[in-house]
Each structure stands twice: as C-alpha cells, then as structure tokens.
Amino acid sequence: MTHQNQEDKEEIIHESSDYLETFKPRSMDWSAARTFAMKNLRIALRYPANIMIWGFLPLLWFAPYILMATAVGGAETTAHFTEISGYDDFIQFVVIGWFVFLYLDNSIWGIGNNFRWEQFSGTLEPLFSTPVPRISILLGAAFSDSIQGTIQALILLMLSMGLFGVSYALTAIAPTIIVLLIMVIGLYGFGFMVAGMILVFKDPSVLTQLVSETSYMISPVNYPVNALPKPVQFVAYLLPTTIGIITIREIAITGAWNLLNFSQAVLALSVLAILFWALGLASFKFAENWTKQRGHMGGF
C-alpha cells in the first residue's frame, strides 16, 4: 500500500511538472473569459423571473417622465420639443434613449460589482492569484453583462412598443447592431475604470451610484443633448452612449440614414472605444497594484 501511494504521489508531481513546463503566459485567455462569463450567467439566470424584471423595471424608471410630460404638455408633443429635438413623438424619442442607455448602466453596475461579489464570496484573492490574464476576467464579466443588458433592452423595447404603440423602421436593425457593437466595446473600457475604482474604494454602492447618475444626467436619454448647457454638452459627447443614442434614434425613427453621418459616428465611436480601453486598462492595472501592495485585495 505504501509503495502504491508513493507511485501515486510521483505521478501527480510528474503531471504537475508537465503542466508547469508547458505553461506560457498569455496576454488573453478566451477560455477563461468564456468560463467566467458562463459562471456569471448561470448565477443571474438561477431565478428565471429575473429575466422579466430586467426588462420591466426600466419601464418604471422612465414612465414617470412620460406621465409628467403628458401632464404638463398634453398628450401631443409640444412645439418647443419638436423644435429643439427634431422629433414630434416624445415617447418614441425616450424609448430609444433608454434602450441604448441600459448598456451603459450595465457596464457601470455589472463589471465593477462582479469583483465586489467575488470579495463577498471570498474568491477574489484566489481568482487574482491564478495565472490568468486580468483582461480575461474583465472581459468575462463584460460579456455576461452585455448579454444581460441585451435581454433587458429587448424586453424593454417590446413592452414599450406594445404599451405605447410606438414603432421603428426595420431598416435600422443592421446599422443599429453596428453602432451598438462599437459602443459596447467602448463601454467595456468604461467598466474597467469603474472596476479599478471599486478595488480601491471597496464599497461600490455610493461610487457606482454617483457615476451612474452623472452619466444618466448628461446622456440625451429623456431630452436632446442641446438642451444641456454648452460646457455639459462637450462632456456628454465624451460618452459613447451620447453618439450611440443620437445615431440610433435618427435611424430608427426616420428610417433613413446618411452614409457620411453614419461613417462619422462610427469613426467617433471607434476613437472613443480606443481611448476608453487605454484609460480603463491603465486605471485597472494601477488599482490592482495599489491594492496588492497594501494587502487590501480581499478586504472590506
């Protein structure tokens, strides 16, 4: 028996040595990202009723704006709103704003909070001690949040079309997917920055609420961007969602799109995506090193 146990130990050591000898550090591990995303989705979908809540809850968030606008201006859109926005249907205008903004909201609350949940579970330090590129962990969280955000946005859109009778051009589907894809890639970088801040400041509730509410206020969700003060308009255009909302809103409502304007929007979103990724990864790396040096990774 003793001889057999010794052979088993030697075999385990030999297998471990083979793994370590063949292991090579990688800048990106797609398998790890996929595994992390699937784990998050399984947790999120553990209670299927949550899927409906994801889509129904945002309806309650923007319904008060619709009711208030109806109470103040009547059932029809006011002439002033049409003049500054270029659209004559306020509900149709607002639904698109919320449809796009949900992606930003998920990137703010989801990616950063994923690491907070790992802290609560006691798995953050073991996770960061594995030889897996941090970008894989971040992207895994981002992928799962994007899938949840898409489900949430589609449910919101379907409910709004059924309840309020709004409709949009089918020709907008393809360009909308292109704009959303580039915008979401840019928002990943934004989420990386939030994740880094949460590693440093720990409690995400107040910090995340501040970032979320500020982003919501300056994004043209419920009003056109030119309703904001001039300095705030400049800041608004630094968010990928502003360009995304404006572009998708025009195509979806009018059904027509100008190739030059669309190309300019795609180019601007691409530049913002590169900028946000650079800032996001740098911020996260700094936050990770700062936290490790002080031994605060798993702290509360």
Backbone hydrogen bonds in HBPLUS format (Angstrom, degrees):
<---DONOR---> <-ACCEPTOR-->    atom                        ^
c    i                          cat <-CA-CA->   ^        H-A-AA   ^      H-
h    n   atom  resd res      DA  || num        DHA   H-A  angle D-A-AA Bond
n    s   type  num  typ     dist DA aas  dist angle  dist       angle   num
A0005-ASN N   A0001-MET O   2.96 MM   4  6.26 158.4  2.01 151.1 156.5     1
A0006-GLN N   A0002-THR O   3.03 MM   4  6.26 151.9  2.11 145.2 152.9     2
A0007-GLU N   A0003-HIS O   3.08 MM   4  6.37 150.6  2.17 142.8 150.3     3
A0008-ASP N   A0004-GLN O   2.95 MM   4  6.26 156.0  2.01 149.5 156.2     4
A0009-LYS N   A0005-ASN O   2.98 MM   4  6.22 157.4  2.03 147.2 152.8     5
A0010-GLU N   A0006-GLN O   3.01 MM   4  6.24 157.8  2.06 145.3 151.4     6
A0011-GLU N   A0007-GLU O   2.91 MM   4  6.14 149.5  2.00 146.3 154.9     7
A0012-ILE N   A0008-ASP O   2.97 MM   4  6.24 157.0  2.02 149.2 155.0     8
A0013-ILE N   A0009-LYS O   2.94 MM   4  6.17 162.9  1.96 151.3 156.1     9
A0014-HIS N   A0010-GLU O   2.87 MM   4  6.00 153.1  1.94 141.6 149.6    10
A0015-GLU N   A0011-GLU O   2.87 MM   4  6.12 157.5  1.92 148.7 154.3    11
A0016-SER N   A0012-ILE O   2.92 MM   4  6.12 162.0  1.95 150.9 155.9    12
A0017-SER N   A0013-ILE O   2.92 MM   4  6.07 154.1  1.99 145.2 152.5    13
A0018-ASP N   A0014-HIS O   2.98 MM   4  6.24 154.6  2.05 146.2 152.7    14
A0019-TYR N   A0015-GLU O   3.09 MM   4  6.37 156.7  2.15 147.3 153.1    15
A0020-LEU N   A0016-SER O   2.97 MM   4  6.24 164.8  2.00 151.5 155.5    16
A0021-GLU N   A0017-SER O   2.83 MM   4  5.96 151.2  1.91 148.0 156.4    17
A0022-THR N   A0018-ASP O   3.06 MM   4  6.20 146.4  2.18 143.3 150.9    18
A0023-PHE N   A0019-TYR O   2.92 MM   4  5.95 123.8  2.24 142.4 157.1    19
A0033-ALA N   A0029-ASP O   3.11 MM   4  6.45 158.8  2.16 149.7 156.0    20
A0034-ARG N   A0030-TRP O   2.91 MM   4  6.08 160.2  1.95 147.8 152.7    21
A0035-THR N   A0031-SER O   2.97 MM   4  6.15 157.8  2.02 145.0 151.3    22
A0036-PHE N   A0032-ALA O   2.91 MM   4  6.08 162.9  1.94 151.7 156.1    23
A0037-ALA N   A0033-ALA O   2.96 MM   4  6.12 156.1  2.02 146.1 152.9    24
A0038-MET N   A0034-ARG O   2.91 MM   4  6.11 160.9  1.94 150.2 155.2    25
A0039-LYS N   A0035-THR O   2.97 MM   4  6.16 154.3  2.03 146.7 153.7    26
A0040-ASN N   A0036-PHE O   3.13 MM   4  6.37 159.7  2.17 145.3 149.9    27
A0041-LEU N   A0037-ALA O   2.96 MM   4  6.22 157.5  2.02 149.9 156.5    28
A0042-ARG N   A0038-MET O   2.93 MM   4  6.07 155.7  1.99 147.8 153.7    29
A0043-ILE N   A0039-LYS O   3.17 MM   4  6.42 154.5  2.24 144.5 150.8    30
A0044-ALA N   A0040-ASN O   2.92 MM   4  6.16 160.8  1.96 147.7 153.5    31
A0045-LEU N   A0041-LEU O   2.83 MM   4  5.92 152.3  1.91 149.4 156.2    32
A0046-ARG N   A0043-ILE O   3.26 MM   3  5.20 162.2  2.30 103.1 106.7    33
A0050-ASN N   A0047-TYR O   2.92 MM   3  5.87 164.0  1.95 133.0 137.1    34
A0051-ILE N   A0048-PRO O   3.03 MM   3  5.72 152.3  2.11 118.2 124.5    35
A0053-ILE N   A0049-ALA O   3.29 MM   4  6.65 156.6  2.35 145.1 152.0    36
A0054-TRP N   A0050-ASN O   2.84 MM   4  6.09 153.8  1.91 153.7 159.5    37
A0055-GLY N   A0052-MET O   3.17 MM   3  5.35 123.8  2.50  97.1 110.2    38
A0056-PHE N   A0052-MET O   2.78 MM   4  5.94 154.6  1.85 152.5 161.1    39
A0057-LEU N   A0053-ILE O   2.92 MM   4  5.54 170.1  1.93 146.7 149.6    40
A0059-LEU N   A0056-PHE O   3.01 MM   3  5.33 131.8  2.24 106.3 119.8    41
A0060-LEU N   A0057-LEU O   2.91 MM   3  5.30 130.6  2.16 109.3 121.9    42
A0061-TRP N   A0057-LEU O   3.25 MM   4  6.67 134.1  2.47 139.5 152.2    43
A0062-PHE N   A0058-PRO O   3.18 MM   4  6.55 153.1  2.25 153.9 156.8    44
A0063-ALA N   A0059-LEU O   3.00 MM   4  5.89 134.1  2.21 139.9 151.7    45
A0065-TYR N   A0062-PHE O   3.15 MM   3  5.42 128.2  2.44 103.9 116.4    46
A0066-ILE N   A0062-PHE O   3.36 MM   4  6.76 153.5  2.44 148.2 155.1    47
A0066-ILE N   A0063-ALA O   3.08 MM   3  5.14 116.8  2.50  99.4 114.6    48
A0067-LEU N   A0063-ALA O   2.95 MM   4  6.23 164.0  1.97 160.7 165.0    49
A0068-MET N   A0064-PRO O   2.84 MM   4  5.92 157.5  1.89 144.6 151.2    50
A0069-ALA N   A0065-TYR O   2.90 MM   4  6.00 160.9  1.94 143.8 149.3    51
A0070-THR N   A0066-ILE O   2.95 MM   4  6.11 152.4  2.03 144.3 152.1    52
A0071-ALA N   A0067-LEU O   2.89 MM   4  6.08 151.9  1.97 143.9 151.7    53
A0072-VAL N   A0068-MET O   2.93 MM   4  6.12 152.3  2.01 149.9 156.8    54
A0073-GLY N   A0069-ALA O   2.80 MM   4  5.65 162.0  1.84 145.3 151.4    55
A0074-GLY N   A0070-THR O   2.80 MM   4  4.48 132.0  2.03 118.2 126.5    56
A0082-THR N   A0078-THR O   3.18 MM   4  6.47 163.7  2.21 148.8 153.0    57
A0083-GLU N   A0079-ALA O   2.92 MM   4  6.11 147.0  2.03 142.2 151.6    58
A0084-ILE N   A0080-HIS O   3.05 MM   4  6.34 159.6  2.10 155.6 158.7    59
A0085-SER N   A0081-PHE O   2.91 MM   4  5.83 147.2  2.01 150.3 159.1    60
A0086-GLY N   A0082-THR O   2.84 MM   4  5.02 145.8  1.96 124.7 134.9    61
A0093-PHE N   A0089-ASP O   3.05 MM   4  6.20 148.2  2.15 143.5 153.0    62
A0094-VAL N   A0090-PHE O   2.89 MM   4  6.15 156.3  1.94 152.8 158.1    63
A0095-VAL N   A0091-ILE O   3.00 MM   4  6.14 168.4  2.01 159.2 161.2    64
A0097-GLY N   A0094-VAL O   3.00 MM   3  5.01 112.5  2.47  95.9 112.7    65
A0098-TRP N   A0094-VAL O   3.00 MM   4  6.36 158.5  2.04 160.4 165.0    66
A0099-PHE N   A0095-VAL O   2.87 MM   4  6.03 155.3  1.93 148.4 156.3    67
A0100-VAL N   A0096-ILE O   3.10 MM   4  6.30 158.5  2.15 151.6 154.3    68
A0101-PHE N   A0097-GLY O   2.96 MM   4  6.06 159.5  2.00 145.0 151.8    69
A0102-LEU N   A0098-TRP O   3.11 MM   4  6.07 146.3  2.23 148.3 152.1    70
A0103-TYR N   A0100-VAL O   3.14 MM   3  5.89 150.1  2.23 118.4 124.9    71
A0104-LEU N   A0101-PHE O   2.96 MM   3  5.22 119.5  2.33 104.3 119.0    72
A0105-ASP N   A0101-PHE O   2.95 MM   4  6.26 162.8  1.98 158.2 163.6    73
A0106-ASN N   A0102-LEU O   2.96 MM   4  6.09 153.9  2.03 141.6 147.8    74
A0107-SER N   A0103-TYR O   3.09 MM   4  6.28 151.2  2.17 139.9 147.6    75
A0108-ILE N   A0104-LEU O   2.99 MM   4  6.25 145.1  2.12 149.2 158.4    76
A0109-TRP N   A0105-ASP O   3.00 MM   4  6.17 174.9  2.01 153.7 155.1    77
A0110-GLY N   A0106-ASN O   2.69 MM   4  5.17 148.7  1.79 136.1 146.7    78
A0114-ASN N   A0110-GLY O   2.93 MM   4  6.04 135.5  2.13 148.4 159.8    79
A0115-PHE N   A0112-GLY O   3.18 MM   3  5.73 133.3  2.41 109.8 119.0    80
A0117-TRP N   A0113-ASN O   2.85 MM   4  6.14 155.0  1.92 154.6 160.2    81
A0118-GLU N   A0114-ASN O   3.07 MM   4  6.34 146.1  2.19 138.2 147.5    82
A0119-GLN N   A0115-PHE O   3.02 MM   4  6.27 144.1  2.15 136.8 146.2    83
A0120-PHE N   A0116-ARG O   3.00 MM   4  6.38 159.3  2.04 150.3 154.6    84
A0121-SER N   A0117-TRP O   2.96 MM   4  6.17 145.7  2.08 141.7 151.3    85
A0122-GLY N   A0118-GLU O   3.03 MM   4  6.10 113.2  2.49 133.1 148.5    86
A0123-THR N   A0118-GLU O   2.90 MM   5  5.16 150.2  1.99 158.0 156.8    87
A0122-GLY N   A0119-GLN O   2.99 MM   3  5.05 149.4  2.08 102.2 112.0    88
A0127-LEU N   A0123-THR O   2.98 MM   4  5.94 149.2  2.08 139.1 148.3    89
A0128-PHE N   A0124-LEU O   2.95 MM   4  6.21 151.8  2.03 150.2 157.1    90
A0129-SER N   A0125-GLU O   3.02 MM   4  6.16 119.9  2.39 140.8 156.4    91
A0129-SER N   A0126-PRO O   3.23 MM   3  5.03 143.3  2.37  92.0 102.7    92
A0130-THR N   A0127-LEU O   3.45 MM   3  5.63 162.0  2.49 101.8 106.9    93
A0136-SER N   A0133-PRO O   2.96 MM   3  5.45 139.2  2.13 110.1 120.9    94
A0138-LEU N   A0134-ARG O   2.95 MM   4  6.27 166.6  1.97 157.7 161.2    95
A0139-LEU N   A0135-ILE O   2.86 MM   4  5.92 161.5  1.90 143.1 148.6    96
A0140-GLY N   A0136-SER O   2.89 MM   4  5.99 149.1  1.99 140.7 149.5    97
A0141-ALA N   A0137-ILE O   3.10 MM   4  6.39 160.0  2.15 149.3 153.3    98
A0142-ALA N   A0138-LEU O   2.90 MM   4  6.17 152.7  1.98 144.0 152.8    99
A0143-PHE N   A0139-LEU O   2.75 MM   4  5.92 159.0  1.79 153.3 157.3   100
A0144-SER N   A0140-GLY O   3.25 MM   4  6.45 167.2  2.27 147.3 149.8   101
A0145-ASP N   A0141-ALA O   3.08 MM   4  6.26 156.1  2.13 144.9 151.9   102
A0146-SER N   A0142-ALA O   2.88 MM   4  6.07 148.8  1.98 148.2 156.8   103
A0147-ILE N   A0143-PHE O   3.04 MM   4  6.33 155.5  2.10 150.5 156.3   104
A0148-GLN N   A0144-SER O   3.04 MM   4  6.28 162.9  2.07 147.4 152.0   105
A0149-GLY N   A0145-ASP O   2.79 MM   4  5.91 156.7  1.84 143.8 151.3   106
A0150-THR N   A0146-SER O   2.86 MM   4  6.02 151.0  1.95 144.0 151.2   107
A0151-ILE N   A0147-ILE O   3.08 MM   4  6.31 163.6  2.10 149.9 153.6   108
A0152-GLN N   A0148-GLN O   2.92 MM   4  6.11 164.3  1.95 151.3 156.2   109
A0153-ALA N   A0149-GLY O   2.82 MM   4  5.95 159.0  1.86 146.9 152.7   110
A0154-LEU N   A0150-THR O   2.93 MM   4  6.06 161.1  1.97 150.3 155.1   111
A0155-ILE N   A0151-ILE O   3.01 MM   4  6.18 161.9  2.05 151.0 155.9   112
A0156-LEU N   A0152-GLN O   2.99 MM   4  6.16 160.6  2.03 146.4 152.2   113
A0157-LEU N   A0153-ALA O   2.91 MM   4  6.12 156.4  1.97 145.4 151.8   114
A0158-MET N   A0154-LEU O   2.93 MM   4  6.14 163.9  1.96 151.0 154.8   115
A0159-LEU N   A0155-ILE O   2.92 MM   4  6.07 166.8  1.93 154.5 158.4   116
A0160-SER N   A0156-LEU O   2.94 MM   4  6.02 160.0  1.98 148.1 154.0   117
A0161-MET N   A0157-LEU O   2.97 MM   4  6.14 157.0  2.02 147.2 153.4   118
A0162-GLY N   A0158-MET O   3.02 MM   4  6.21 150.6  2.11 144.1 152.1   119
A0163-LEU N   A0159-LEU O   2.81 MM   4  5.97 162.8  1.84 155.1 159.7   120
A0164-PHE N   A0160-SER O   2.88 MM   4  5.58 162.0  1.91 143.1 149.3   121
A0165-GLY N   A0161-MET O   3.07 MM   4  4.92 126.3  2.37 113.8 123.2   122
A0169-ALA N   A0252-ALA O   2.90 MM  83  5.20 168.0  1.91 148.3 149.3   123
A0172-ALA N   A0169-ALA O   3.16 MM   3  5.61 161.8  2.20 109.3 114.6   124
A0173-ILE N   A0170-LEU O   3.21 MM   3  5.77 172.6  2.21 118.1 120.4   125
A0176-THR N   A0172-ALA O   2.91 MM   4  5.76 148.2  2.01 147.3 157.0   126
A0177-ILE N   A0173-ILE O   3.01 MM   4  6.24 154.9  2.07 152.2 158.2   127
A0178-ILE N   A0174-ALA O   3.15 MM   4  6.49 157.3  2.21 152.0 158.0   128
A0179-VAL N   A0175-PRO O   2.99 MM   4  6.21 167.4  2.01 150.8 153.6   129
A0180-LEU N   A0176-THR O   2.84 MM   4  5.97 167.4  1.86 153.6 157.8   130
A0181-LEU N   A0177-ILE O   2.93 MM   4  5.97 155.8  1.99 144.3 150.9   131
A0182-ILE N   A0178-ILE O   3.19 MM   4  6.47 167.4  2.21 153.2 154.9   132
A0183-MET N   A0179-VAL O   2.88 MM   4  6.00 161.8  1.91 152.5 158.7   133
A0184-VAL N   A0180-LEU O   2.79 MM   4  5.85 162.5  1.82 151.2 155.5   134
A0185-ILE N   A0181-LEU O   3.12 MM   4  6.31 156.1  2.18 143.9 150.1   135
A0186-GLY N   A0182-ILE O   3.09 MM   4  6.40 154.9  2.16 146.0 152.4   136
A0187-LEU N   A0183-MET O   2.90 MM   4  6.22 147.0  2.01 144.7 155.0   137
A0188-TYR N   A0184-VAL O   2.98 MM   4  6.29 132.1  2.21 144.0 156.0   138
A0188-TYR N   A0185-ILE O   3.27 MM   3  5.26 135.6  2.48  93.4 105.1   139
A0191-GLY N   A0187-LEU O   2.80 MM   4  6.12 153.7  1.87 150.4 157.2   140
A0192-PHE N   A0188-TYR O   2.87 MM   4  6.21 143.7  2.00 147.2 157.9   141
A0193-MET N   A0189-GLY O   3.19 MM   4  6.52 150.8  2.28 145.0 151.0   142
A0194-VAL N   A0190-PHE O   3.25 MM   4  6.62 156.0  2.31 144.7 150.8   143
A0195-ALA N   A0191-GLY O   2.87 MM   4  6.13 154.9  1.94 148.4 155.7   144
A0196-GLY N   A0192-PHE O   2.96 MM   4  6.23 153.4  2.03 146.8 153.4   145
A0197-MET N   A0193-MET O   3.04 MM   4  6.36 155.9  2.10 147.7 154.0   146
A0198-ILE N   A0194-VAL O   2.99 MM   4  6.26 149.8  2.09 147.6 155.8   147
A0199-LEU N   A0195-ALA O   3.06 MM   4  6.36 146.7  2.17 144.7 153.3   148
A0200-VAL N   A0196-GLY O   3.28 MM   4  6.60 146.5  2.40 142.9 151.1   149
A0201-PHE N   A0197-MET O   2.79 MM   4  5.98 177.7  1.79 160.2 160.9   150
A0202-LYS N   A0198-ILE O   2.73 MM   4  4.89 136.1  1.92 131.3 138.0   151
A0203-ASP N   A0201-PHE O   2.84 MM   2  5.96 122.2  2.17 118.0 102.2   152
A0208-THR N   A0204-PRO O   2.70 MM   4  5.41 160.1  1.73 149.8 157.0   153
A0209-GLN N   A0205-SER O   2.99 MM   4  5.95 152.1  2.07 138.3 146.7   154
A0210-LEU N   A0206-VAL O   2.96 MM   4  6.16 152.2  2.04 145.8 152.9   155
A0211-VAL N   A0207-LEU O   3.05 MM   4  6.38 165.9  2.07 154.7 157.3   156
A0212-SER N   A0208-THR O   2.83 MM   4  5.92 163.2  1.86 150.4 155.9   157
A0213-GLU N   A0209-GLN O   2.91 MM   4  5.93 169.1  1.92 148.6 151.9   158
A0214-THR N   A0210-LEU O   3.00 MM   4  6.03 158.7  2.05 145.8 152.3   159
A0215-SER N   A0211-VAL O   2.98 MM   4  6.05 163.9  2.00 146.9 151.7   160
A0216-TYR N   A0212-SER O   2.89 MM   4  6.04 154.2  1.96 146.2 154.1   161
A0217-MET N   A0213-GLU O   2.91 MM   4  6.04 153.7  1.98 143.7 150.3   162
A0218-ILE N   A0214-THR O   3.19 MM   4  6.46 158.1  2.24 151.5 155.5   163
A0219-SER N   A0215-SER O   3.07 MM   4  6.03 126.2  2.37 139.2 151.9   164
A0221-VAL N   A0219-SER O   2.75 MM   2  5.55 139.7  1.91 107.1  94.8   165
A0227-ALA N   A0224-PRO O   3.03 MM   3  5.64 162.5  2.06 118.9 122.6   166
A0228-LEU N   A0225-VAL O   3.14 MM   3  5.73 165.5  2.16 115.6 120.2   167
A0232-VAL N   A0229-PRO O   3.01 MM   3  5.36 118.4  2.40 108.4 123.7   168
A0233-GLN N   A0229-PRO O   2.94 MM   4  6.22 146.2  2.05 154.1 164.9   169
A0233-GLN N   A0230-LYS O   3.13 MM   3  5.06 121.6  2.48  94.7 109.5   170
A0234-PHE N   A0230-LYS O   3.30 MM   4  6.66 151.8  2.38 151.6 157.1   171
A0235-VAL N   A0231-PRO O   3.40 MM   4  6.79 155.9  2.46 141.4 146.8   172
A0236-ALA N   A0232-VAL O   2.84 MM   4  6.07 153.3  1.91 149.7 158.0   173
A0237-TYR N   A0233-GLN O   3.14 MM   4  6.42 150.5  2.23 149.3 154.6   174
A0238-LEU N   A0235-VAL O   2.99 MM   3  5.29 155.0  2.05 107.9 116.0   175
A0239-LEU N   A0236-ALA O   3.08 MM   3  5.64 164.1  2.11 115.0 120.1   176
A0242-THR N   A0239-LEU O   3.18 MM   3  5.70 141.7  2.33 112.1 120.8   177
A0244-GLY N   A0240-PRO O   3.00 MM   4  6.17 159.4  2.04 149.9 156.5   178
A0245-ILE N   A0241-THR O   2.75 MM   4  5.79 164.4  1.77 151.0 153.8   179
A0246-ILE N   A0242-THR O   3.09 MM   4  6.23 172.0  2.10 150.6 153.1   180
A0247-THR N   A0243-ILE O   2.97 MM   4  6.01 165.8  1.99 149.4 153.7   181
A0248-ILE N   A0244-GLY O   2.97 MM   4  5.97 169.0  1.98 150.7 154.1   182
A0249-ARG N   A0245-ILE O   2.85 MM   4  5.71 155.7  1.91 145.6 153.5   183
A0250-GLU N   A0246-ILE O   3.17 MM   4  6.25 160.1  2.21 141.3 146.0   184
A0251-ILE N   A0247-THR O   3.14 MM   4  6.39 166.3  2.16 152.0 155.5   185
A0252-ALA N   A0248-ILE O   2.81 MM   4  5.81 167.2  1.83 153.7 158.2   186
A0253-ILE N   A0249-ARG O   3.04 MM   4  5.90 157.9  2.09 143.8 149.4   187
A0254-THR N   A0250-GLU O   3.07 MM   4  5.82 157.6  2.12 139.1 145.9   188
A0255-GLY N   A0251-ILE O   2.85 MM   4  5.10 139.5  2.01 126.6 138.2   189
A0262-PHE N   A0258-ASN O   2.85 MM   4  5.98 160.7  1.88 156.1 162.6   190
A0263-SER N   A0259-LEU O   2.90 MM   4  5.97 156.4  1.96 143.2 149.6   191
A0264-GLN N   A0260-LEU O   2.95 MM   4  6.19 157.0  2.00 150.3 156.7   192
A0265-ALA N   A0261-ASN O   2.95 MM   4  6.19 152.7  2.03 145.2 152.4   193
A0266-VAL N   A0262-PHE O   2.95 MM   4  6.21 159.3  1.99 150.3 155.7   194
A0267-LEU N   A0263-SER O   2.91 MM   4  6.10 158.3  1.96 147.7 153.7   195
A0268-ALA N   A0264-GLN O   2.91 MM   4  6.10 161.5  1.94 146.9 152.0   196
A0269-LEU N   A0265-ALA O   2.91 MM   4  6.10 159.5  1.95 148.5 154.2   197
A0270-SER N   A0266-VAL O   2.94 MM   4  6.09 150.6  2.02 143.3 151.6   198
A0271-VAL N   A0267-LEU O   2.99 MM   4  6.29 156.6  2.05 151.3 156.8   199
A0272-LEU N   A0268-ALA O   3.01 MM   4  6.26 162.5  2.04 149.0 153.8   200
A0273-ALA N   A0269-LEU O   2.82 MM   4  6.01 149.3  1.91 144.3 153.4   201
A0274-ILE N   A0270-SER O   3.06 MM   4  6.33 160.2  2.10 149.1 152.7   202
A0275-LEU N   A0271-VAL O   2.98 MM   4  6.22 162.0  2.01 149.8 155.2   203
A0276-PHE N   A0272-LEU O   2.80 MM   4  5.93 166.3  1.82 153.7 157.1   204
A0277-TRP N   A0273-ALA O   2.96 MM   4  6.07 155.5  2.02 146.3 153.1   205
A0278-ALA N   A0274-ILE O   3.03 MM   4  6.21 162.6  2.06 148.2 152.8   206
A0279-LEU N   A0275-LEU O   2.99 MM   4  6.21 168.1  2.00 153.2 156.5   207
A0280-GLY N   A0276-PHE O   2.68 MM   4  5.64 155.9  1.74 143.2 151.6   208
A0281-LEU N   A0277-TRP O   2.92 MM   4  5.91 174.1  1.92 151.0 152.8   209
A0282-ALA N   A0278-ALA O   3.13 MM   4  6.11 158.2  2.18 140.5 147.2   210
A0283-SER N   A0279-LEU O   2.86 MM   4  5.92 158.7  1.90 146.6 153.0   211
A0284-PHE N   A0280-GLY O   2.92 MM   4  6.07 159.4  1.96 147.9 153.9   212
A0285-LYS N   A0281-LEU O   2.91 MM   4  6.01 161.0  1.95 146.4 151.7   213
A0286-PHE N   A0282-ALA O   3.01 MM   4  6.16 161.2  2.04 146.6 151.7   214
A0287-ALA N   A0283-SER O   2.93 MM   4  6.12 160.8  1.97 147.0 152.6   215
A0288-GLU N   A0284-PHE O   2.83 MM   4  6.03 156.8  1.88 150.9 157.3   216
A0289-ASN N   A0285-LYS O   3.04 MM   4  6.25 168.5  2.05 151.9 154.3   217
A0290-TRP N   A0286-PHE O   2.90 MM   4  6.03 162.6  1.93 151.4 157.0   218
A0291-THR N   A0287-ALA O   2.94 MM   4  6.02 156.6  1.99 145.2 151.2   219
A0292-LYS N   A0288-GLU O   2.95 MM   4  6.14 160.4  1.99 150.2 155.8   220
A0293-GLN N   A0289-ASN O   2.98 MM   4  6.07 163.6  2.01 152.1 156.1   221
A0296-HIS N   A0291-THR O   2.98 MM   5  5.18 163.7  2.01 153.2 152.0   222
A0295-GLY N   A0292-LYS O   3.07 MM   3  4.94 155.3  2.13 100.5 108.3   223
A0299-GLY N   A0296-HIS O   3.16 MM   3  4.97 153.0  2.23  99.9 108.1   224
